[in-house]
Amino acid sequence: MKILIVLWLLISISAQAQETDLDRAIAEIRNSTPYPFSGNEKHFERNIDSLMGVVPMAESEADWYRILRPLVLSTGDAHFGVRRKLSSTLLFPYELWIENNKIFILEEIEGQKGRELLAVNGVSSDSLLVVIRKGCLPAMLPFLERRTAKAIGRFLHDYFDWKDQFEMVTPNLNWTATGKAQAWEESVNFKVVEDIGILRLADLQFEEMVYQWADMVEKVPSGKLIIDIRGNLGGSDLIVKELLEVLTREKFNLAEGIDYFSEGVKSYMPILEFQEGKAKRDLNLVLLADVCTYSEAHIFRQIFEHHKLGIVIGEDPSEGLRIGRQLKGTVLPESGLELVFPTINYRIPGFEQERISKTDLIVKPTLQDLLEGKDVALQKALDYLKN
């Protein structure tokens, strides 16, 4: 009997500690960001209600990750995140594409591209899609699906406790693959096709990008320039500001105002010198953007369109006009997970007028385009500038 009582007390203490962790996570989300919900606060509250019955079932760090990730996703802002301790340095070995509720492998496997992925490590593709979408708001879903397909290893490593080996199941072919190291795209790439400059910005991380950009713009006498920020998840606010000023020779502010906490009270600081900017250079600009143009890259896109610097080709954004900035992390003591959250909000240009970016020419790639090596958005931009 004494043994049973001790076991009961241990289980009770464990459940109480876990609930303390959950309370801490909820409090951080609610109280550390002035406006934490990019989507619907009721959606967040419903997720909290659904968690209350499963918290005592969490027995491991992986269990906690599975519980907290949908809650974090329900904020509707990808600046919120939850991380496990790094369990592997290798990622999923293939790039995937999600289309019509199916998952496809883009790389060629034994002479065939675009094989449908039926299962990984015993988890069906239907189950993978359920996990990817769990807790997510509809507006954020295109971003999440596209990013998960690109970086499937880290998220699903964490969720399913996967290591470095992947048992792949496709129609008529099964095999085991080893994970691969993270591959980084070069931050800046520039080329000229006929008289049109194509500037690819994979991220906005490094100060030297500003000087590179200035040189590149001067190398296009025609003034026809395509700026490609598809899949760009941002980097530095300062770089965005400087790149815009190099491009237009105008001064820009990145926000109309900033929401923040002052001694626990929500406060707002307008940027009084904010002015409408206009491009002074004689440039014919096209911006390529997609559902994964996010954070500082989204700010760049919004300013580009707000000030009518050119046209936007690609897809509509996944992010709104008030976005989280200045990320902070805190470790939840019982689970060991790190919760990441923004501490201020930018009201980016267009906020007061509720003028969110709208793509001028919608061009969404398909599986067939990718398998045939077609960049349909880039081709549309080239055709536009030629004609």
Disulfide bonds with the S-S distance in Angstrom:
none
